[in-house]
């Protein structure tokens, strides 16, 4: 009979662990969906900026010129893309991306690399504390030779006896 309560405790612990795991999984899925929505909205906003730039470029030409008409056509298409991005559900976007990756993996990898470069550029532009030329100041491996705390071989004792 002492074995029965042990089984009950084990089953309750297993059930509780399963509930906690499901809660964590749901929270992670909700967080991922929220982050994806933010990324979707940012992508739509950036796409709108491209469309606005194209509209501005078209305005620089004579309205009846072939260049203005071509650029205006591109701007309208980019506007449509921005609207589609914003209107599409995050789950649907994820499905579309996965389908594209399966059909054309090379294009997907190239697009992902391009998106990574754009995101890096976007994040660097948003960082007001980042100042060009200050990248190596906190890096001990890029210290000036002969300076206290320098990681150069001269100060590290690597060339002693050489």
C-alpha positions in Angstrom: 0.0 0.0 0.0 2.9 2.4 0.5 3.6 2.1 -3.2 0.2 3.7 -4.2 0.8 7.1 -2.6 4.2 7.3 -4.2 2.6 6.8 -7.6 0.0 9.4 -6.9 2.7 11.9 -6.0 4.7 11.0 -9.1 1.7 11.4 -11.3 0.8 14.8 -9.7 4.4 16.0 -10.2 4.4 14.8 -13.8 1.1 16.5 -14.4 2.3 19.8 -12.8 5.6 19.7 -14.8 3.6 19.2 -18.0 1.3 22.2 -17.1 4.4 24.3 -16.4 6.0 23.3 -19.7 2.8 24.1 -21.6 2.6 27.5 -19.9 6.3 28.2 -20.8 5.7 27.1 -24.4 2.6 29.2 -24.7 4.4 32.3 -23.3 7.3 31.7 -25.7 5.0 31.4 -28.7 3.1 34.5 -27.7 6.4 36.4 -27.2 7.7 35.2 -30.6 4.4 36.2 -32.3 4.6 39.6 -30.7 8.2 40.2 -31.8 7.3 39.0 -35.3 4.4 41.5 -35.4 6.8 44.3 -34.4 9.3 43.1 -37.1 6.4 42.9 -39.7 5.3 46.5 -38.9 8.9 47.7 -39.1 9.4 46.0 -42.5 6.2 47.6 -43.7 7.3 51.0 -42.5 10.7 50.6 -44.2 9.0 49.4 -47.4 6.8 52.6 -47.3 9.9 54.7 -46.9 11.3 53.1 -50.1 8.0 53.8 -51.9 8.1 57.4 -50.7 11.6 57.8 -52.0 10.5 56.4 -55.3 7.6 58.8 -55.5 10.0 61.7 -54.7 12.4 60.5 -57.4 9.5 60.3 -59.9 8.5 63.9 -59.0 12.0 65.0 -60.1 11.2 64.1 -63.7 8.6 65.6 -66.1 5.3 63.9 -65.3 4.9 62.6 -68.9 8.4 61.3 -69.2 9.1 57.6 -69.5 11.4 57.7 -66.5 8.7 59.3 -64.2 6.1 56.8 -65.3 8.5 53.8 -64.7 9.6 55.1 -61.3 6.0 55.8 -60.4 5.0 52.3 -61.4 7.8 50.9 -59.1 6.6 53.2 -56.3 3.0 51.9 -56.6 4.2 48.3 -56.6 6.3 49.0 -53.4 3.3 50.7 -51.8 1.3 47.6 -52.5 3.9 45.4 -51.0 3.9 47.5 -47.8 0.1 47.2 -47.6 0.4 43.5 -48.1 3.0 43.1 -45.4 1.0 45.1 -42.9 -2.2 43.3 -43.7 -0.9 39.8 -43.6 -1.1 37.7 -40.4 2.2 36.8 -38.8 1.5 33.1 -39.0 0.7 33.5 -42.8 4.0 35.4 -43.3 5.9 32.7 -41.6 4.3 30.1 -43.8 5.1 32.1 -46.9 8.7 32.5 -45.9 9.0 28.8 -45.2 7.5 27.9 -48.6 9.8 30.3 -50.4 12.8 28.8 -48.6 11.8 25.3 -49.6 11.2 26.3 -53.3 14.3 28.4 -53.7 16.9 28.1 -51.0 19.6 30.1 -52.7 17.2 33.1 -53.1 16.2 32.7 -49.4 19.8 32.7 -48.2 20.6 35.7 -50.3 17.5 37.5 -49.0 18.3 36.6 -45.4 21.8 38.0 -45.8 20.5 41.2 -47.4 18.0 41.5 -44.5 20.7 41.0 -42.0 22.9 43.7 -43.5 19.8 46.0 -43.6 19.0 45.2 -40.0 22.5 45.8 -38.9 22.6 49.2 -40.7 19.2 50.1 -39.2 20.3 49.2 -35.6 23.6 51.1 -36.0 21.7 54.1 -37.2 19.4 53.9 -34.2 22.2 53.8 -31.7 22.9 57.5 -30.7 25.9 56.5 -28.5 27.7 54.8 -31.3 30.4 57.2 -32.7 32.5 56.2 -35.7 36.2 55.6 -34.7 35.4 54.5 -31.2 35.0 50.8 -31.9 38.3 49.6 -30.5 38.6 51.7 -27.4 37.3 49.0 -25.0 39.0 46.1 -26.9 42.2 45.1 -25.0 43.6 43.4 -28.1 43.6 46.6 -30.0 45.6 48.7 -27.5 48.5 50.8 -28.5 51.9 49.1 -28.1 53.8 50.1 -25.1 50.7 51.4 -23.2 50.0 50.0 -19.7 47.5 47.2 -20.1 48.4 46.7 -23.7 48.1 43.2 -25.1 50.9 43.6 -27.5 53.6 40.9 -27.5 56.2 43.4 -26.3 54.4 44.0 -23.0 53.1 40.5 -22.5 56.5 38.9 -22.1 56.0 36.7 -25.1 59.3 37.9 -26.7 61.5 37.5 -23.6 64.7 35.8 -24.4 64.1 36.1 -28.1 
